[in-house]
Amino acid sequence: MVLCLNKCVVASSIFLLASVATAQPPSQSMSANDLVRAVVNNELIAQDGNHNRWMYRVNREEQGTTTTREVVQAVEGSLDRVVAIDGRALNPREQWQEKQRIASFIKNPVQQQRVEQTKRKDAEQCRAFFKMFPNALIFSYAGREGDLIKLNYRPNPGFQPPTREARVFHDMEGEMWVHAAQRRLVRIRGQLTEDVKFAGGLLGHLEKGGHFEVQQRELSPGQWSLTFMEVEMKGKALFFKTIAVKQKEHRTDFRPVPKTLTLAEAAGMLTSDVLLAKR
């Protein structure tokens, strides 16, 4: 349950390529929830038509370890290579192991298909989760910050969650920032105000105080991407197993790559030279 929320929070932040030509600043008569509906609709539509590819660097903090990776987006999916752990560049043997891992993946269509199927399933679940935002939450205007409109949100008591995961909406509140002219989701953060119990607690719960934050920025005119994500959730799963998600991710150094880039070509980009971690 926590992992599903984690994935959906991340995924909901990358549906960001709406049509600038049709985007207009919200009128004074537009309700905050209607503005959010417009943003969600634009982002979902644009996601389907987005074919831009990027190479970028990811610093991910998880379970006390920071891993630095170079990521390349290809037509068939993303490929990555670890270049540093806790700020230490990989030694020659570790670099060789990474190259072997990438080469093995490129030669294994079954593994590629399995990874793609998992990503597709996650994306479908997260699209459904993201679509619930305007109905599951009550938004209100909270001011302007330059080009951004700030919105506060709180649970909608009339919302009937269709899934277990959607029950988090009943106890989540926070803030959202939207680009006024382009109607893009720029930043969202929230926290659980109460414990979220599943099946009365029999199937587990998420603890009060769990929080998340996601940020995006415009990489080039009309091209937006996730640049920061932080999730921290704790709780209990079935049979009283303790669960915890604590993850922070920064994405930097975005560089465009060809829209037709294949996995094999992406592998060549990652393994042709030694990639050194920035200090």
ZAZA-888238 format. One line per field, with one value per atom (N, C-alpha, C): residue number from 1; x, y, z; atom name. Coordinates in steps of 0.02 Angstrom, whole numbers, plus 50000, padded with zeros to 5 digits. Example, Ala and Ser with C-alpha at 12.3 -4.5 7.8 and 13.67 -1.06 7.14 Angstrom:
<roses>
resi: (1	1	1	2	2	2)
xx: (50660	50615	50660	50642	50684	50645)
yy: (49716	49775	49835	49888	49947	50002)
zz: (50390	50390	50390	50354	50357	50394)
name: (N	CA	C	N	CA	C)
</roses>
This chain:
<roses>
resi: (1	1	1	2	2	2	3	3	3	4	4	4	5	5	5	6	6	6	7	7	7	8	8	8	9	9	9	10	10	10	11	11	11	12	12	12	13	13	13	14	14	14	15	15	15	16	16	16	17	17	17	18	18	18	19	19	19	20	20	20	21	21	21	22	22	22	23	23	23	24	24	24	25	25	25	26	26	26	27	27	27	28	28	28	29	29	29	30	30	30	31	31	31	32	32	32	33	33	33	34	34	34	35	35	35	36	36	36	37	37	37	38	38	38	39	39	39	40	40	40	41	41	41	42	42	42	43	43	43	44	44	44	45	45	45	46	46	46	47	47	47	48	48	48	49	49	49	50	50	50	51	51	51	52	52	52	53	53	53	54	54	54	55	55	55	56	56	56	57	57	57	58	58	58	59	59	59	60	60	60	61	61	61	62	62	62	63	63	63	64	64	64	65	65	65	66	66	66	67	67	67	68	68	68	69	69	69	70	70	70	71	71	71	72	72	72	73	73	73	74	74	74	75	75	75	76	76	76	77	77	77	78	78	78	79	79	79	80	80	80	81	81	81	82	82	82	83	83	83	84	84	84	85	85	85	86	86	86	87	87	87	88	88	88	89	89	89	90	90	90	91	91	91	92	92	92	93	93	93	94	94	94	95	95	95	96	96	96	97	97	97	98	98	98	99	99	99	100	100	100	101	101	101	102	102	102	103	103	103	104	104	104	105	105	105	106	106	106	107	107	107	108	108	108	109	109	109	110	110	110	111	111	111	112	112	112	113	113	113	114	114	114	115	115	115	116	116	116	117	117	117	118	118	118	119	119	119	120	120	120	121	121	121	122	122	122	123	123	123	124	124	124	125	125	125	126	126	126	127	127	127	128	128	128	129	129	129	130	130	130	131	131	131	132	132	132	133	133	133	134	134	134	135	135	135	136	136	136	137	137	137	138	138	138	139	139	139	140	140	140	141	141	141	142	142	142	143	143	143	144	144	144	145	145	145	146	146	146	147	147	147	148	148	148	149	149	149	150	150	150	151	151	151	152	152	152	153	153	153	154	154	154	155	155	155	156	156	156	157	157	157	158	158	158	159	159	159	160	160	160	161	161	161	162	162	162	163	163	163	164	164	164	165	165	165	166	166	166	167	167	167	168	168	168	169	169	169	170	170	170	171	171	171	172	172	172	173	173	173	174	174	174	175	175	175	176	176	176	177	177	177	178	178	178	179	179	179	180	180	180	181	181	181	182	182	182	183	183	183	184	184	184	185	185	185	186	186	186	187	187	187	188	188	188	189	189	189	190	190	190	191	191	191	192	192	192	193	193	193	194	194	194	195	195	195	196	196	196	197	197	197	198	198	198	199	199	199	200	200	200	201	201	201	202	202	202	203	203	203	204	204	204	205	205	205	206	206	206	207	207	207	208	208	208	209	209	209	210	210	210	211	211	211	212	212	212	213	213	213	214	214	214	215	215	215	216	216	216	217	217	217	218	218	218	219	219	219	220	220	220	221	221	221	222	222	222	223	223	223	224	224	224	225	225	225	226	226	226	227	227	227	228	228	228	229	229	229	230	230	230	231	231	231	232	232	232	233	233	233	234	234	234	235	235	235	236	236	236	237	237	237	238	238	238	239	239	239	240	240	240	241	241	241	242	242	242	243	243	243	244	244	244	245	245	245	246	246	246	247	247	247	248	248	248	249	249	249	250	250	250	251	251	251	252	252	252	253	253	253	254	254	254	255	255	255	256	256	256	257	257	257	258	258	258	259	259	259	260	260	260	261	261	261	262	262	262	263	263	263	264	264	264	265	265	265	266	266	266	267	267	267	268	268	268	269	269	269	270	270	270	271	271	271	272	272	272	273	273	273	274	274	274	275	275	275	276	276	276	277	277	277	278	278	278	279	279	279)
xx: (50041	50000	50043	50094	50139	50176	50200	50238	50194	50131	50086	50076	50067	50060	50123	50181	50245	50248	50233	50235	50186	50126	50074	50090	50118	50138	50190	50239	50290	50260	50222	50195	50148	50108	50060	50093	50158	50193	50227	50224	50258	50211	50145	50098	50095	50149	50157	50163	50143	50157	50093	50059	49996	50009	49958	49964	49966	50022	50028	49980	49965	49922	49852	49827	49760	49758	49816	49817	49807	49761	49747	49744	49760	49754	49682	49673	49605	49568	49505	49465	49447	49427	49409	49350	49309	49249	49264	49324	49341	49356	49324	49337	49405	49433	49499	49496	49441	49436	49430	49397	49392	49461	49501	49569	49609	49603	49639	49615	49550	49525	49556	49562	49593	49666	49702	49772	49779	49740	49743	49727	49675	49655	49710	49739	49793	49853	49871	49930	49920	49861	49848	49847	49816	49814	49884	49923	49990	50036	50026	50068	50063	50004	49995	50032	50042	50074	50146	50175	50244	50293	50336	50387	50457	50465	50531	50571	50636	50682	50737	50760	50811	50863	50921	50973	50983	50985	50992	51025	51042	51075	51027	51028	50984	51025	51014	51041	50983	50984	50930	50954	50922	50937	50884	50907	50860	50895	50863	50890	50961	50974	51038	51093	51077	51127	51107	51155	51143	51175	51135	51159	51151	51204	51203	51202	51153	51145	51140	51163	51148	51091	51040	50981	50972	50955	50941	50872	50829	50763	50765	50740	50737	50665	50654	50587	50556	50597	50571	50568	50596	50598	50663	50673	50733	50787	50849	50907	50952	50982	51023	51088	51135	51200	51221	51238	51263	51333	51346	51412	51445	51406	51434	51388	51418	51381	51407	51362	51381	51437	51434	51483	51548	51556	51618	51607	51649	51645	51659	51625	51636	51708	51736	51803	51799	51856	51855	51814	51818	51779	51704	51684	51613	51588	51630	51611	51601	51645	51639	51574	51557	51496	51434	51436	51379	51373	51429	51427	51399	51419	51394	51319	51296	51224	51184	51209	51174	51175	51233	51239	51192	51187	51143	51070	51051	50982	50965	51010	50999	50989	51022	51017	50960	50920	50867	50799	50767	50702	50647	50654	50604	50605	50665	50671	50647	50663	50640	50564	50532	50459	50429	50461	50435	50439	50495	50502	50451	50442	50394	50323	50305	50238	50225	50275	50269	50260	50299	50294	50226	50201	50137	50080	50083	50033	50034	50095	50101	50074	50088	50065	49989	49958	49885	49854	49883	49857	49866	49922	49936	49894	49879	49834	49766	49741	49677	49680	49736	49745	49745	49782	49789	49722	49682	49617	49570	49583	49539	49550	49607	49624	49567	49538	49487	49424	49409	49349	49364	49424	49441	49462	49482	49507	49470	49465	49435	49491	49496	49549	49523	49568	49551	49610	49596	49650	49685	49753	49792	49843	49832	49876	49917	49960	50004	50076	50120	50192	50223	50227	50252	50204	50229	50188	50146	50153	50120	50059	50008	49949	49956	49949	49954	49884	49876	49812	49824	49778	49777	49726	49737	49687	49677	49617	49598	49551	49539	49497	49425	49396	49325	49286	49247	49212	49161	49140	49090	49121	49187	49220	49218	49198	49196	49254	49307	49365	49349	49367	49352	49403	49461	49512	49540	49577	49609	49657	49698	49749	49718	49659	49626	49602	49603	49581	49628	49688	49734	49706	49662	49633	49592	49565	49522	49560	49626	49665	49728	49724	49781	49766	49810	49803	49871	49869	49933	49924	49975	49975	49996	49971	49989	50004	50054	50071	50062	50026	50009	50035	50065	50086	50023	50016	49953	49937	49987	49974	49971	50016	50022	49980	49954	49915	49954	50014	50057	50062	50068	50081	50155	50170	50240	50265	50222	50244	50183	50190	50137	50168	50140	50163	50103	50108	50053	50075	50029	50044	49979	49987	49931	49916	49855	49836	49812	49798	49777	49804	49804	49821	49770	49794	49749	49745	49687	49679	49643	49668	49638	49603	49538	49496	49497	49488	49487	49554	49607	49673	49697	49652	49670	49721	49715	49761	49820	49822	49877	49855	49904	49889	49950	49938	49991	49987	50045	50046	50036	50003	49995	50064	50068	50131	50169	50151	50183	50174	50225	50222	50257	50244	50277	50282	50328	50335	50363	50336	50358	50365	50417	50427	50444	50423	50439	50465	50499	50518	50518	50516	50515	50587	50602	50670	50685	50635	50637	50566	50553	50485	50435	50388	50336	50356	50420	50444	50459	50419	50426	50446	50478	50497	50504	50495	50506	50579	50590	50658	50672	50619	50630	50571	50586	50534	50558	50514	50529	50467	50474	50419	50443	50404	50419	50354	50346	50286	50306	50268	50279	50212	50215	50153	50163	50107	50107	50070	50097	50063	50032	50005	49973	50022	49996	50035	50086	50069	50106	50178	50189	50255	50263	50318	50331	50353	50323	50341	50362	50410	50434	50462	50443	50470	50499	50563	50596	50643	50623	50661	50661	50719	50726	50765	50741	50771	50777	50837	50850	50870	50840	50859	50888	50948	50983	51016	51050	51090	51050	50992	50950	50981	50986	51011	50964	50942	50897	50934	50899	50926	50875	50894	50848	50783	50728	50663	50659	50700	50698	50751	50783	50838	50814	50852	50837	50874	50854	50888	50961	50974	51043	51085	51056	51092	51101	51050	51056	51111	51116	51169	51237	51243	51306	51325	51276	51290	51314	51286	51303	51369	51389	51447	51508	51501	51557	51612	51595	51645	51632	51684	51677	51640	51584	51544	51565	51592	51616	51565	51556	51509	51536	51491	51511	51523	51571	51586	51561)
yy: (49940	50000	50063	50062	50120	50127	50070	50073	50096	50076	50099	50174	50200	50272	50307	50279	50308	50315	50260	50261	50310	50312	50356	50429	50445	50514	50536	50491	50508	50514	50463	50462	50519	50539	50592	50658	50662	50725	50730	50677	50680	50685	50694	50704	50779	50807	50879	50913	50883	50913	50936	50984	51009	51056	51071	51115	51187	51221	51291	51335	51315	51358	51365	51313	51316	51338	51345	51362	51437	51455	51524	51532	51591	51601	51590	51561	51549	51615	51615	51675	51678	51737	51746	51703	51684	51644	51570	51549	51478	51456	51403	51377	51344	51336	51304	51232	51197	51128	51123	51172	51172	51185	51227	51239	51174	51137	51074	51024	51023	50978	50994	51059	51079	51058	51066	51047	50971	50933	50860	50838	50867	50849	50865	50924	50943	50897	50880	50839	50768	50740	50672	50668	50717	50718	50725	50769	50782	50722	50685	50627	50577	50569	50521	50542	50607	50631	50651	50638	50659	50607	50627	50582	50610	50659	50688	50642	50638	50595	50638	50616	50653	50606	50633	50601	50646	50617	50658	50619	50655	50625	50623	50567	50558	50544	50582	50567	50544	50480	50453	50431	50458	50438	50389	50329	50278	50230	50218	50173	50191	50256	50280	50282	50266	50265	50311	50349	50392	50363	50348	50319	50370	50380	50425	50384	50400	50363	50412	50389	50422	50384	50420	50389	50414	50368	50386	50359	50401	50381	50360	50299	50273	50258	50239	50224	50168	50116	50057	50066	50120	50131	50165	50170	50203	50152	50174	50133	50176	50145	50184	50148	50187	50161	50195	50156	50183	50211	50272	50302	50318	50319	50334	50310	50295	50275	50317	50354	50398	50446	50470	50519	50489	50423	50389	50360	50381	50353	50279	50240	50169	50153	50101	50079	50039	50023	49989	49925	49885	49823	49837	49886	49903	49932	49971	49998	49941	49892	49834	49796	49788	49753	49790	49856	49895	49887	49887	49877	49808	49758	49690	49686	49719	49719	49749	49805	49838	49795	49764	49721	49661	49633	49575	49594	49653	49676	49687	49716	49730	49666	49611	49548	49504	49529	49488	49519	49503	49532	49512	49454	49432	49478	49493	49539	49609	49631	49697	49700	49646	49644	49644	49607	49604	49672	49707	49773	49821	49818	49862	49849	49786	49769	49796	49791	49818	49893	49927	50000	50020	49982	49999	49990	49937	49926	49981	50000	50054	50119	50132	50194	50197	50141	50139	50151	50119	50129	50202	50231	50299	50351	50337	50381	50383	50324	50321	50358	50351	50384	50460	50483	50554	50586	50549	50574	50588	50555	50564	50630	50663	50723	50774	50795	50848	50828	50763	50740	50720	50695	50670	50725	50782	50837	50901	50943	51009	51061	51097	51145	51216	51259	51330	51373	51433	51478	51504	51508	51530	51583	51616	51672	51658	51706	51702	51708	51673	51679	51687	51749	51760	51732	51686	51655	51597	51583	51524	51541	51499	51503	51451	51472	51425	51403	51338	51309	51268	51273	51228	51173	51114	51062	51023	50995	50954	50900	50849	50793	50815	50784	50794	50741	50760	50710	50669	50695	50659	50609	50606	50561	50489	50444	50373	50338	50320	50291	50224	50216	50154	50099	50116	50066	50078	50028	50036	50094	50098	50151	50220	50226	50292	50316	50274	50295	50347	50353	50403	50473	50482	50548	50572	50526	50545	50581	50573	50602	50637	50667	50700	50773	50817	50888	50917	50974	51003	51062	51074	51131	51108	51145	51134	51201	51202	51262	51247	51290	51281	51341	51328	51383	51416	51481	51515	51514	51528	51533	51465	51420	51356	51301	51314	51263	51198	51205	51148	51139	51077	51062	51073	51122	51141	51108	51105	51078	51055	51000	50977	50943	50957	50924	50911	50860	50843	50798	50789	50746	50714	50658	50624	50656	50677	50709	50659	50598	50544	50478	50427	50361	50338	50307	50280	50205	50179	50108	50074	50015	49975	49915	49908	49854	49857	49918	49926	49913	49912	49900	49828	49783	49713	49704	49745	49741	49789	49825	49871	49943	49988	50059	50100	50163	50212	50261	50281	50322	50396	50430	50502	50535	50588	50624	50604	50549	50531	50587	50600	50658	50645	50688	50684	50753	50760	50823	50806	50838	50828	50896	50905	50968	50953	50999	50997	51065	51065	51129	51122	51179	51181	51177	51123	51113	51155	51162	51203	51224	51271	51295	51238	51232	51182	51112	51103	51037	51036	50998	50995	50925	50921	50856	50857	50800	50791	50806	50847	50864	50847	50839	50824	50784	50735	50696	50672	50678	50653	50620	50560	50523	50492	50500	50468	50443	50378	50347	50288	50280	50223	50191	50128	50095	50022	49985	49913	49880	49824	49787	49724	49682	49620	49579	49548	49507	49550	49614	49660	49672	49664	49679	49754	49780	49852	49870	49924	49948	50021	50039	50108	50127	50184	50212	50280	50287	50351	50360	50403	50411	50484	50506	50574	50569	50605	50600	50668	50684	50745	50726	50760	50749	50813	50808	50867	50851	50901	50893	50862	50889	50863	50882	50832	50843	50807	50839	50806	50753	50699	50646	50635	50601	50591	50555	50576	50546	50473	50453	50385	50340	50363	50327	50257	50206	50137	50120	50064	50042	50026	49996	49980	50043	50095	50158	50192	50187	50214	50179	50113	50075	50098	50112	50137	50203	50247	50312	50304	50255	50245	50209	50167	50125	50144	50193	50212	50246	50284	50320	50307	50319	50313	50375	50364	50420	50432	50491	50507	50550	50535	50574	50644	50692	50762	50769	50810	50821	50889)
zz: (50000	50000	50000	50043	50044	49978	49952	49890	49833	49833	49780	49785	49846	49855	49832	49849	49828	49752	49717	49644	49615	49645	49617	49628	49686	49699	49648	49635	49585	49516	49497	49430	49416	49467	49456	49441	49457	49447	49379	49338	49274	49215	49229	49175	49160	49131	49133	49065	49010	48945	48911	48943	48915	48857	48817	48760	48782	48770	48791	48752	48691	48649	48678	48713	48740	48812	48843	48914	48924	48968	48984	49059	49086	49158	49180	49240	49264	49275	49257	49270	49343	49365	49435	49455	49406	49421	49424	49403	49404	49475	49497	49564	49565	49625	49632	49607	49622	49599	49524	49492	49419	49388	49420	49396	49400	49455	49462	49410	49395	49343	49276	49261	49198	49195	49250	49252	49243	49279	49274	49202	49173	49106	49056	49060	49014	49021	49082	49093	49068	49079	49057	48980	48949	48876	48847	48876	48851	48861	48916	48929	48872	48844	48790	48726	48718	48657	48665	48724	48737	48712	48665	48638	48647	48690	48702	48747	48734	48773	48804	48863	48899	48928	48939	48980	49040	49099	49159	49215	49268	49326	49385	49420	49478	49540	49593	49659	49703	49724	49763	49831	49883	49952	49974	49994	50014	50063	50120	50171	50190	50197	50221	50169	50107	50054	49997	49971	49914	49852	49802	49740	49684	49645	49588	49524	49481	49418	49359	49302	49239	49207	49185	49155	49084	49039	48970	48952	48925	48903	48830	48817	48749	48730	48667	48644	48684	48700	48735	48811	48837	48909	48929	48995	49021	49039	49032	49050	49095	49146	49191	49207	49232	49253	49317	49368	49431	49420	49442	49434	49501	49555	49621	49676	49733	49793	49851	49883	49938	49918	49856	49833	49809	49814	49792	49723	49675	49608	49609	49567	49564	49544	49576	49557	49491	49461	49396	49395	49448	49449	49451	49490	49495	49429	49395	49330	49280	49282	49237	49251	49315	49333	49308	49310	49284	49209	49174	49101	49084	49123	49111	49125	49176	49192	49135	49108	49053	48990	48976	48917	48922	48982	48992	48982	49005	48998	48924	48887	48816	48777	48798	48763	48787	48834	48864	48851	48795	48779	48828	48859	48908	48969	48993	49049	49031	48971	48949	48948	48923	48920	48989	49036	49104	49138	49128	49157	49127	49061	49027	49050	49060	49083	49153	49196	49264	49262	49221	49216	49188	49139	49109	49159	49199	49250	49303	49325	49374	49346	49282	49251	49248	49232	49228	49297	49348	49416	49438	49420	49442	49404	49341	49304	49339	49359	49393	49460	49495	49560	49551	49500	49488	49468	49430	49408	49467	49524	49582	49618	49606	49644	49648	49591	49595	49634	49637	49672	49744	49756	49823	49871	49843	49885	49871	49921	49913	49911	49856	49846	49859	49880	49890	49871	49844	49825	49887	49883	49941	49922	49864	49846	49784	49767	49709	49730	49695	49704	49635	49611	49543	49492	49450	49398	49425	49489	49517	49558	49552	49594	49649	49711	49766	49787	49796	49818	49881	49927	49984	49970	49999	49990	50055	50061	50119	50094	50134	50112	50096	50047	50031	50070	50121	50162	50123	50065	50026	49976	49973	49926	49950	49906	49921	49884	49921	49889	49855	49791	49756	49769	49798	49812	49882	49908	49973	49972	49918	49915	49916	49886	49883	49951	50001	50068	50098	50072	50099	50089	50039	50026	50085	50124	50180	50236	50237	50291	50266	50207	50178	50164	50183	50168	50150	50114	50095	50048	50006	49961	49891	49842	49772	49739	49695	49657	49583	49548	49478	49438	49380	49337	49309	49320	49304	49230	49187	49116	49082	49101	49066	49098	49158	49194	49201	49228	49242	49318	49338	49408	49421	49463	49476	49540	49589	49654	49693	49729	49774	49834	49891	49952	49997	50037	50081	50138	50185	50242	50267	50301	50331	50399	50409	50472	50524	50503	50549	50522	50565	50542	50490	50437	50386	50396	50416	50429	50371	50354	50300	50330	50313	50341	50417	50444	50516	50549	50510	50537	50527	50507	50497	50441	50389	50333	50338	50394	50404	50408	50417	50421	50404	50387	50379	50437	50463	50522	50507	50553	50550	50544	50504	50495	50433	50401	50338	50288	50249	50204	50138	50089	50024	49995	49948	49909	49841	49790	49721	49687	49647	49611	49538	49494	49424	49401	49345	49315	49239	49206	49133	49108	49071	49046	48984	48942	48882	48868	48823	48813	48803	48849	48845	48867	48888	48908	48983	49020	49093	49115	49173	49199	49275	49305	49377	49394	49445	49466	49539	49579	49651	49677	49719	49750	49819	49868	49934	49963	49987	50018	50083	50135	50199	50230	50231	50258	50303	50358	50402	50419	50439	50458	50471	50467	50477	50420	50396	50343	50374	50331	50354	50396	50449	50495	50534	50543	50586	50562	50499	50471	50466	50495	50491	50420	50395	50329	50334	50293	50294	50226	50203	50141	50157	50147	50156	50097	50052	49990	49969	49946	49919	49854	49804	49737	49705	49680	49643	49572	49522	49452	49424	49394	49369	49302	49274	49213	49155	49141	49087	49019	48975	48908	48859	48806	48758	48719	48703	48660	48604	48550	48494	48515	48486	48502	48482	48434	48408	48440	48494	48526	48549	48532	48552	48616	48648	48708	48693	48636	48618	48611	48582	48575	48643	48685	48753	48791	48783	48816	48793	48727	48701	48732	48743	48774	48846	48881	48951	48961	48914	48924	48882	48838	48795	48833	48883	48923	48997	49037	49110	49134	49169	49195	49267	49279	49346	49383	49447	49488	49498	49496	49510	49585	49602	49672	49694)
name: (N	CA	C	N	CA	C	N	CA	C	N	CA	C	N	CA	C	N	CA	C	N	CA	C	N	CA	C	N	CA	C	N	CA	C	N	CA	C	N	CA	C	N	CA	C	N	CA	C	N	CA	C	N	CA	C	N	CA	C	N	CA	C	N	CA	C	N	CA	C	N	CA	C	N	CA	C	N	CA	C	N	CA	C	N	CA	C	N	CA	C	N	CA	C	N	CA	C	N	CA	C	N	CA	C	N	CA	C	N	CA	C	N	CA	C	N	CA	C	N	CA	C	N	CA	C	N	CA	C	N	CA	C	N	CA	C	N	CA	C	N	CA	C	N	CA	C	N	CA	C	N	CA	C	N	CA	C	N	CA	C	N	CA	C	N	CA	C	N	CA	C	N	CA	C	N	CA	C	N	CA	C	N	CA	C	N	CA	C	N	CA	C	N	CA	C	N	CA	C	N	CA	C	N	CA	C	N	CA	C	N	CA	C	N	CA	C	N	CA	C	N	CA	C	N	CA	C	N	CA	C	N	CA	C	N	CA	C	N	CA	C	N	CA	C	N	CA	C	N	CA	C	N	CA	C	N	CA	C	N	CA	C	N	CA	C	N	CA	C	N	CA	C	N	CA	C	N	CA	C	N	CA	C	N	CA	C	N	CA	C	N	CA	C	N	CA	C	N	CA	C	N	CA	C	N	CA	C	N	CA	C	N	CA	C	N	CA	C	N	CA	C	N	CA	C	N	CA	C	N	CA	C	N	CA	C	N	CA	C	N	CA	C	N	CA	C	N	CA	C	N	CA	C	N	CA	C	N	CA	C	N	CA	C	N	CA	C	N	CA	C	N	CA	C	N	CA	C	N	CA	C	N	CA	C	N	CA	C	N	CA	C	N	CA	C	N	CA	C	N	CA	C	N	CA	C	N	CA	C	N	CA	C	N	CA	C	N	CA	C	N	CA	C	N	CA	C	N	CA	C	N	CA	C	N	CA	C	N	CA	C	N	CA	C	N	CA	C	N	CA	C	N	CA	C	N	CA	C	N	CA	C	N	CA	C	N	CA	C	N	CA	C	N	CA	C	N	CA	C	N	CA	C	N	CA	C	N	CA	C	N	CA	C	N	CA	C	N	CA	C	N	CA	C	N	CA	C	N	CA	C	N	CA	C	N	CA	C	N	CA	C	N	CA	C	N	CA	C	N	CA	C	N	CA	C	N	CA	C	N	CA	C	N	CA	C	N	CA	C	N	CA	C	N	CA	C	N	CA	C	N	CA	C	N	CA	C	N	CA	C	N	CA	C	N	CA	C	N	CA	C	N	CA	C	N	CA	C	N	CA	C	N	CA	C	N	CA	C	N	CA	C	N	CA	C	N	CA	C	N	CA	C	N	CA	C	N	CA	C	N	CA	C	N	CA	C	N	CA	C	N	CA	C	N	CA	C	N	CA	C	N	CA	C	N	CA	C	N	CA	C	N	CA	C	N	CA	C	N	CA	C	N	CA	C	N	CA	C	N	CA	C	N	CA	C	N	CA	C	N	CA	C	N	CA	C	N	CA	C	N	CA	C	N	CA	C	N	CA	C	N	CA	C	N	CA	C	N	CA	C	N	CA	C	N	CA	C	N	CA	C	N	CA	C	N	CA	C	N	CA	C	N	CA	C	N	CA	C	N	CA	C	N	CA	C	N	CA	C	N	CA	C	N	CA	C	N	CA	C	N	CA	C	N	CA	C	N	CA	C	N	CA	C	N	CA	C	N	CA	C	N	CA	C	N	CA	C	N	CA	C	N	CA	C	N	CA	C	N	CA	C	N	CA	C	N	CA	C	N	CA	C	N	CA	C	N	CA	C	N	CA	C	N	CA	C	N	CA	C	N	CA	C	N	CA	C	N	CA	C	N	CA	C	N	CA	C	N	CA	C	N	CA	C	N	CA	C	N	CA	C	N	CA	C	N	CA	C	N	CA	C	N	CA	C	N	CA	C	N	CA	C	N	CA	C	N	CA	C	N	CA	C	N	CA	C	N	CA	C	N	CA	C	N	CA	C	N	CA	C	N	CA	C	N	CA	C	N	CA	C	N	CA	C	N	CA	C	N	CA	C	N	CA	C	N	CA	C	N	CA	C	N	CA	C	N	CA	C	N	CA	C	N	CA	C	N	CA	C	N	CA	C	N	CA	C	N	CA	C	N	CA	C	N	CA	C)
</roses>
